[in-house]
Amino acid sequence: MCLGIPMQIIGIDGFNARAAAKGVERDISLFMLQDEPPAIGDFVIVHVGYAIQKISEEDARQSWELFDQILAESDA
């Protein structure tokens, strides 16, 4: 199974960016979003280090709510 993780862009340097989610920061590639480059503050789905799609803040929040529920149930 593959997962795309919602993250917020906090810095951009060319086709590279710094993104954050749940207190974790990662360097990611923006190469796959050349047609629709994100800006600082935008939310993206990240898969294996690549931003693959821009999403709304609401979609990111809803995704994290679902991930949190799954993790809570797997710990029980």
Backbone atoms as SQL, in Angstrom:
CREATE TABLE atoms (id INTEGER PRIMARY KEY, chain TEXT, resi INTEGER, resn TEXT, atom TEXT, x REAL, y REAL, z REAL);
INSERT INTO atoms VALUES
  (1, 'A', 1, 'MET', 'N', 0.841, -1.169, 0.000),
  (2, 'A', 1, 'MET', 'CA', 0.000, 0.000, 0.000),
  (3, 'A', 1, 'MET', 'C', 0.891, 1.238, 0.000),
  (4, 'A', 2, 'CYS', 'N', 0.517, 2.221, -0.774),
  (5, 'A', 2, 'CYS', 'CA', 1.247, 3.487, -0.848),
  (6, 'A', 2, 'CYS', 'C', 0.418, 4.577, -0.189),
  (7, 'A', 3, 'LEU', 'N', 1.104, 5.460, 0.517),
  (8, 'A', 3, 'LEU', 'CA', 0.421, 6.577, 1.158),
  (9, 'A', 3, 'LEU', 'C', 0.997, 7.892, 0.675),
  (10, 'A', 4, 'GLY', 'N', 0.126, 8.847, 0.484),
  (11, 'A', 4, 'GLY', 'CA', 0.538, 10.220, 0.245),
  (12, 'A', 4, 'GLY', 'C', 0.242, 10.995, 1.516),
  (13, 'A', 5, 'ILE', 'N', 1.215, 11.723, 2.000),
  (14, 'A', 5, 'ILE', 'CA', 1.085, 12.423, 3.277),
  (15, 'A', 5, 'ILE', 'C', 0.855, 13.910, 3.031),
  (16, 'A', 6, 'PRO', 'N', -0.184, 14.491, 3.607),
  (17, 'A', 6, 'PRO', 'CA', -0.401, 15.932, 3.460),
  (18, 'A', 6, 'PRO', 'C', 0.639, 16.709, 4.267),
  (19, 'A', 7, 'MET', 'N', 1.269, 17.675, 3.610),
  (20, 'A', 7, 'MET', 'CA', 2.268, 18.516, 4.272),
  (21, 'A', 7, 'MET', 'C', 2.099, 19.950, 3.803),
  (22, 'A', 8, 'GLN', 'N', 2.565, 20.893, 4.626),
  (23, 'A', 8, 'GLN', 'CA', 2.500, 22.305, 4.283),
  (24, 'A', 8, 'GLN', 'C', 3.893, 22.792, 3.899),
  (25, 'A', 9, 'ILE', 'N', 3.969, 23.533, 2.801),
  (26, 'A', 9, 'ILE', 'CA', 5.235, 24.087, 2.331),
  (27, 'A', 9, 'ILE', 'C', 5.641, 25.237, 3.255),
  (28, 'A', 10, 'ILE', 'N', 6.875, 25.156, 3.798),
  (29, 'A', 10, 'ILE', 'CA', 7.351, 26.222, 4.683),
  (30, 'A', 10, 'ILE', 'C', 8.561, 26.955, 4.104),
  (31, 'A', 11, 'GLY', 'N', 9.126, 26.444, 3.024),
  (32, 'A', 11, 'GLY', 'CA', 10.244, 27.107, 2.366),
  (33, 'A', 11, 'GLY', 'C', 10.440, 26.536, 0.976),
  (34, 'A', 12, 'ILE', 'N', 10.878, 27.371, 0.040),
  (35, 'A', 12, 'ILE', 'CA', 11.077, 26.924, -1.343),
  (36, 'A', 12, 'ILE', 'C', 12.419, 27.430, -1.841),
  (37, 'A', 13, 'ASP', 'N', 13.143, 26.526, -2.529),
  (38, 'A', 13, 'ASP', 'CA', 14.407, 26.870, -3.174),
  (39, 'A', 13, 'ASP', 'C', 14.436, 26.166, -4.524),
  (40, 'A', 14, 'GLY', 'N', 13.980, 26.834, -5.561),
  (41, 'A', 14, 'GLY', 'CA', 13.910, 26.215, -6.887),
  (42, 'A', 14, 'GLY', 'C', 12.866, 25.115, -6.906),
  (43, 'A', 15, 'PHE', 'N', 13.303, 23.898, -7.283),
  (44, 'A', 15, 'PHE', 'CA', 12.406, 22.745, -7.296),
  (45, 'A', 15, 'PHE', 'C', 12.455, 21.951, -5.994),
  (46, 'A', 16, 'ASN', 'N', 13.126, 22.486, -4.984),
  (47, 'A', 16, 'ASN', 'CA', 13.190, 21.843, -3.680),
  (48, 'A', 16, 'ASN', 'C', 12.419, 22.684, -2.674),
  (49, 'A', 17, 'ALA', 'N', 11.865, 22.015, -1.674),
  (50, 'A', 17, 'ALA', 'CA', 11.101, 22.734, -0.657),
  (51, 'A', 17, 'ALA', 'C', 11.287, 22.057, 0.693),
  (52, 'A', 18, 'ARG', 'N', 10.971, 22.803, 1.718),
  (53, 'A', 18, 'ARG', 'CA', 10.892, 22.275, 3.080),
  (54, 'A', 18, 'ARG', 'C', 9.411, 22.226, 3.408),
  (55, 'A', 19, 'ALA', 'N', 8.958, 21.084, 3.895),
  (56, 'A', 19, 'ALA', 'CA', 7.543, 20.907, 4.219),
  (57, 'A', 19, 'ALA', 'C', 7.418, 20.368, 5.634),
  (58, 'A', 20, 'ALA', 'N', 6.275, 20.647, 6.255),
  (59, 'A', 20, 'ALA', 'CA', 6.056, 20.235, 7.644),
  (60, 'A', 20, 'ALA', 'C', 4.674, 19.629, 7.806),
  (61, 'A', 21, 'ALA', 'N', 4.604, 18.659, 8.722),
  (62, 'A', 21, 'ALA', 'CA', 3.333, 18.046, 9.112),
  (63, 'A', 21, 'ALA', 'C', 3.504, 17.431, 10.490),
  (64, 'A', 22, 'LYS', 'N', 2.588, 17.762, 11.382),
  (65, 'A', 22, 'LYS', 'CA', 2.571, 17.167, 12.726),
  (66, 'A', 22, 'LYS', 'C', 3.895, 17.355, 13.459),
  (67, 'A', 23, 'GLY', 'N', 4.562, 18.498, 13.235),
  (68, 'A', 23, 'GLY', 'CA', 5.818, 18.784, 13.915),
  (69, 'A', 23, 'GLY', 'C', 7.049, 18.168, 13.272),
  (70, 'A', 24, 'VAL', 'N', 6.881, 17.475, 12.154),
  (71, 'A', 24, 'VAL', 'CA', 8.000, 16.854, 11.440),
  (72, 'A', 24, 'VAL', 'C', 8.247, 17.637, 10.162),
  (73, 'A', 25, 'GLU', 'N', 9.523, 17.954, 9.908),
  (74, 'A', 25, 'GLU', 'CA', 9.889, 18.660, 8.690),
  (75, 'A', 25, 'GLU', 'C', 10.687, 17.743, 7.772),
  (76, 'A', 26, 'ARG', 'N', 10.476, 17.912, 6.459),
  (77, 'A', 26, 'ARG', 'CA', 11.172, 17.113, 5.455),
  (78, 'A', 26, 'ARG', 'C', 11.531, 17.989, 4.266),
  (79, 'A', 27, 'ASP', 'N', 12.635, 17.651, 3.606),
  (80, 'A', 27, 'ASP', 'CA', 12.957, 18.245, 2.323),
  (81, 'A', 27, 'ASP', 'C', 12.247, 17.430, 1.254),
  (82, 'A', 28, 'ILE', 'N', 11.566, 18.115, 0.342),
  (83, 'A', 28, 'ILE', 'CA', 10.822, 17.430, -0.709),
  (84, 'A', 28, 'ILE', 'C', 11.128, 18.061, -2.058),
  (85, 'A', 29, 'SER', 'N', 10.796, 17.344, -3.112),
  (86, 'A', 29, 'SER', 'CA', 10.963, 17.843, -4.466),
  (87, 'A', 29, 'SER', 'C', 9.639, 18.374, -4.994),
  (88, 'A', 30, 'LEU', 'N', 9.711, 19.500, -5.684),
  (89, 'A', 30, 'LEU', 'CA', 8.537, 20.083, -6.336),
  (90, 'A', 30, 'LEU', 'C', 8.553, 19.802, -7.834),
  (91, 'A', 31, 'PHE', 'N', 9.474, 18.979, -8.285),
  (92, 'A', 31, 'PHE', 'CA', 9.679, 18.741, -9.711),
  (93, 'A', 31, 'PHE', 'C', 8.406, 18.299, -10.430),
  (94, 'A', 32, 'MET', 'N', 7.583, 17.509, -9.770),
  (95, 'A', 32, 'MET', 'CA', 6.379, 16.986, -10.420),
  (96, 'A', 32, 'MET', 'C', 5.232, 18.005, -10.472),
  (97, 'A', 33, 'LEU', 'N', 5.411, 19.161, -9.863),
  (98, 'A', 33, 'LEU', 'CA', 4.371, 20.189, -9.868),
  (99, 'A', 33, 'LEU', 'C', 4.792, 21.417, -10.673),
  (100, 'A', 34, 'GLN', 'N', 5.591, 21.213, -11.710),
  (101, 'A', 34, 'GLN', 'CA', 6.084, 22.341, -12.499),
  (102, 'A', 34, 'GLN', 'C', 4.957, 23.121, -13.159),
  (103, 'A', 35, 'ASP', 'N', 3.875, 22.465, -13.549),
  (104, 'A', 35, 'ASP', 'CA', 2.762, 23.154, -14.210),
  (105, 'A', 35, 'ASP', 'C', 1.929, 23.982, -13.246),
  (106, 'A', 36, 'GLU', 'N', 1.986, 23.638, -11.970),
  (107, 'A', 36, 'GLU', 'CA', 1.194, 24.330, -10.950),
  (108, 'A', 36, 'GLU', 'C', 2.041, 24.472, -9.682),
  (109, 'A', 37, 'PRO', 'N', 3.113, 25.275, -9.737),
  (110, 'A', 37, 'PRO', 'CA', 4.031, 25.341, -8.602),
  (111, 'A', 37, 'PRO', 'C', 3.358, 25.867, -7.335),
  (112, 'A', 38, 'PRO', 'N', 3.597, 25.196, -6.213),
  (113, 'A', 38, 'PRO', 'CA', 3.031, 25.665, -4.950),
  (114, 'A', 38, 'PRO', 'C', 3.820, 26.858, -4.408),
  (115, 'A', 39, 'ALA', 'N', 3.194, 27.564, -3.502),
  (116, 'A', 39, 'ALA', 'CA', 3.812, 28.696, -2.805),
  (117, 'A', 39, 'ALA', 'C', 3.947, 28.341, -1.328),
  (118, 'A', 40, 'ILE', 'N', 4.752, 29.120, -0.631),
  (119, 'A', 40, 'ILE', 'CA', 4.874, 28.921, 0.819),
  (120, 'A', 40, 'ILE', 'C', 3.488, 29.060, 1.445),
  (121, 'A', 41, 'GLY', 'N', 3.154, 28.103, 2.296),
  (122, 'A', 41, 'GLY', 'CA', 1.845, 28.076, 2.946),
  (123, 'A', 41, 'GLY', 'C', 0.868, 27.114, 2.299),
  (124, 'A', 42, 'ASP', 'N', 1.144, 26.713, 1.047),
  (125, 'A', 42, 'ASP', 'CA', 0.268, 25.755, 0.364),
  (126, 'A', 42, 'ASP', 'C', 0.428, 24.360, 0.957),
  (127, 'A', 43, 'PHE', 'N', -0.608, 23.556, 0.778),
  (128, 'A', 43, 'PHE', 'CA', -0.586, 22.163, 1.210),
  (129, 'A', 43, 'PHE', 'C', -0.440, 21.271, -0.012),
  (130, 'A', 44, 'VAL', 'N', 0.360, 20.218, 0.152),
  (131, 'A', 44, 'VAL', 'CA', 0.600, 19.266, -0.936),
  (132, 'A', 44, 'VAL', 'C', 0.537, 17.850, -0.389),
  (133, 'A', 45, 'ILE', 'N', 0.298, 16.903, -1.293),
  (134, 'A', 45, 'ILE', 'CA', 0.424, 15.485, -0.947),
  (135, 'A', 45, 'ILE', 'C', 1.846, 15.070, -1.313),
  (136, 'A', 46, 'VAL', 'N', 2.555, 14.452, -0.357),
  (137, 'A', 46, 'VAL', 'CA', 3.939, 14.034, -0.565),
  (138, 'A', 46, 'VAL', 'C', 4.000, 12.516, -0.588),
  (139, 'A', 47, 'HIS', 'N', 4.635, 11.988, -1.628),
  (140, 'A', 47, 'HIS', 'CA', 4.834, 10.539, -1.772),
  (141, 'A', 47, 'HIS', 'C', 6.290, 10.307, -2.132),
  (142, 'A', 48, 'VAL', 'N', 6.969, 9.504, -1.351),
  (143, 'A', 48, 'VAL', 'CA', 8.397, 9.177, -1.490),
  (144, 'A', 48, 'VAL', 'C', 9.248, 10.410, -1.806),
  (145, 'A', 49, 'GLY', 'N', 8.996, 11.496, -1.084),
  (146, 'A', 49, 'GLY', 'CA', 9.821, 12.683, -1.208),
  (147, 'A', 49, 'GLY', 'C', 9.429, 13.654, -2.300),
  (148, 'A', 50, 'TYR', 'N', 8.369, 13.358, -3.038),
  (149, 'A', 50, 'TYR', 'CA', 7.910, 14.228, -4.114),
  (150, 'A', 50, 'TYR', 'C', 6.522, 14.780, -3.803),
  (151, 'A', 51, 'ALA', 'N', 6.349, 16.082, -3.971),
  (152, 'A', 51, 'ALA', 'CA', 5.013, 16.668, -3.911),
  (153, 'A', 51, 'ALA', 'C', 4.318, 16.273, -5.209),
  (154, 'A', 52, 'ILE', 'N', 3.176, 15.589, -5.094),
  (155, 'A', 52, 'ILE', 'CA', 2.520, 15.089, -6.305),
  (156, 'A', 52, 'ILE', 'C', 1.212, 15.800, -6.618),
  (157, 'A', 53, 'GLN', 'N', 0.690, 16.578, -5.659),
  (158, 'A', 53, 'GLN', 'CA', -0.586, 17.256, -5.894),
  (159, 'A', 53, 'GLN', 'C', -0.784, 18.344, -4.850),
  (160, 'A', 54, 'LYS', 'N', -1.277, 19.499, -5.286),
  (161, 'A', 54, 'LYS', 'CA', -1.685, 20.534, -4.340),
  (162, 'A', 54, 'LYS', 'C', -3.073, 20.181, -3.820),
  (163, 'A', 55, 'ILE', 'N', -3.319, 20.459, -2.530),
  (164, 'A', 55, 'ILE', 'CA', -4.622, 20.215, -1.933),
  (165, 'A', 55, 'ILE', 'C', -5.001, 21.410, -1.066),
  (166, 'A', 56, 'SER', 'N', -6.248, 21.453, -0.672),
  (167, 'A', 56, 'SER', 'CA', -6.707, 22.526, 0.202),
  (168, 'A', 56, 'SER', 'C', -6.306, 22.234, 1.651),
  (169, 'A', 57, 'GLU', 'N', -6.293, 23.274, 2.456),
  (170, 'A', 57, 'GLU', 'CA', -6.015, 23.100, 3.881),
  (171, 'A', 57, 'GLU', 'C', -7.061, 22.186, 4.519),
  (172, 'A', 58, 'GLU', 'N', -8.311, 22.319, 4.101),
  (173, 'A', 58, 'GLU', 'CA', -9.391, 21.477, 4.633),
  (174, 'A', 58, 'GLU', 'C', -9.150, 20.004, 4.302),
  (175, 'A', 59, 'ASP', 'N', -8.750, 19.715, 3.066),
  (176, 'A', 59, 'ASP', 'CA', -8.460, 18.321, 2.691),
  (177, 'A', 59, 'ASP', 'C', -7.289, 17.767, 3.502),
  (178, 'A', 60, 'ALA', 'N', -6.274, 18.588, 3.725),
  (179, 'A', 60, 'ALA', 'CA', -5.132, 18.150, 4.534),
  (180, 'A', 60, 'ALA', 'C', -5.575, 17.828, 5.958),
  (181, 'A', 61, 'ARG', 'N', -6.386, 18.708, 6.541),
  (182, 'A', 61, 'ARG', 'CA', -6.875, 18.501, 7.914),
  (183, 'A', 61, 'ARG', 'C', -7.706, 17.225, 8.015),
  (184, 'A', 62, 'GLN', 'N', -8.607, 17.024, 7.055),
  (185, 'A', 62, 'GLN', 'CA', -9.449, 15.826, 7.069),
  (186, 'A', 62, 'GLN', 'C', -8.606, 14.555, 6.924),
  (187, 'A', 63, 'SER', 'N', -7.594, 14.602, 6.091),
  (188, 'A', 63, 'SER', 'CA', -6.714, 13.438, 5.926),
  (189, 'A', 63, 'SER', 'C', -6.018, 13.103, 7.232),
  (190, 'A', 64, 'TRP', 'N', -5.488, 14.134, 7.918),
  (191, 'A', 64, 'TRP', 'CA', -4.811, 13.876, 9.184),
  (192, 'A', 64, 'TRP', 'C', -5.766, 13.368, 10.255),
  (193, 'A', 65, 'GLU', 'N', -7.009, 13.819, 10.248),
  (194, 'A', 65, 'GLU', 'CA', -7.997, 13.291, 11.193),
  (195, 'A', 65, 'GLU', 'C', -8.203, 11.795, 10.963),
  (196, 'A', 66, 'LEU', 'N', -8.299, 11.393, 9.704),
  (197, 'A', 66, 'LEU', 'CA', -8.453, 9.966, 9.387),
  (198, 'A', 66, 'LEU', 'C', -7.219, 9.162, 9.783),
  (199, 'A', 67, 'PHE', 'N', -6.021, 9.688, 9.472),
  (200, 'A', 67, 'PHE', 'CA', -4.788, 8.996, 9.850),
  (201, 'A', 67, 'PHE', 'C', -4.712, 8.840, 11.371),
  (202, 'A', 68, 'ASP', 'N', -5.094, 9.885, 12.106),
  (203, 'A', 68, 'ASP', 'CA', -5.062, 9.819, 13.575),
  (204, 'A', 68, 'ASP', 'C', -6.024, 8.751, 14.095),
  (205, 'A', 69, 'GLN', 'N', -7.207, 8.645, 13.488),
  (206, 'A', 69, 'GLN', 'CA', -8.172, 7.616, 13.895),
  (207, 'A', 69, 'GLN', 'C', -7.616, 6.219, 13.628),
  (208, 'A', 70, 'ILE', 'N', -7.019, 6.025, 12.475),
  (209, 'A', 70, 'ILE', 'CA', -6.442, 4.708, 12.125),
  (210, 'A', 70, 'ILE', 'C', -5.349, 4.345, 13.107),
  (211, 'A', 71, 'LEU', 'N', -4.469, 5.295, 13.404),
  (212, 'A', 71, 'LEU', 'CA', -3.380, 5.021, 14.343),
  (213, 'A', 71, 'LEU', 'C', -3.906, 4.732, 15.748),
  (214, 'A', 72, 'ALA', 'N', -4.917, 5.459, 16.177),
  (215, 'A', 72, 'ALA', 'CA', -5.489, 5.231, 17.499),
  (216, 'A', 72, 'ALA', 'C', -6.100, 3.838, 17.609),
  (217, 'A', 73, 'GLU', 'N', -6.778, 3.412, 16.568),
  (218, 'A', 73, 'GLU', 'CA', -7.407, 2.086, 16.576),
  (219, 'A', 73, 'GLU', 'C', -6.381, 0.963, 16.475),
  (220, 'A', 74, 'SER', 'N', -5.268, 1.212, 15.794),
  (221, 'A', 74, 'SER', 'CA', -4.247, 0.165, 15.674),
  (222, 'A', 74, 'SER', 'C', -3.470, -0.010, 16.980),
  (223, 'A', 75, 'ASP', 'N', -3.461, 1.033, 17.827),
  (224, 'A', 75, 'ASP', 'CA', -2.780, 0.957, 19.126),
  (225, 'A', 75, 'ASP', 'C', -3.641, 0.264, 20.175),
  (226, 'A', 76, 'ALA', 'N', -4.939, 0.144, 19.923),
  (227, 'A', 76, 'ALA', 'CA', -5.857, -0.436, 20.925),
  (228, 'A', 76, 'ALA', 'C', -5.741, -1.943, 20.986);
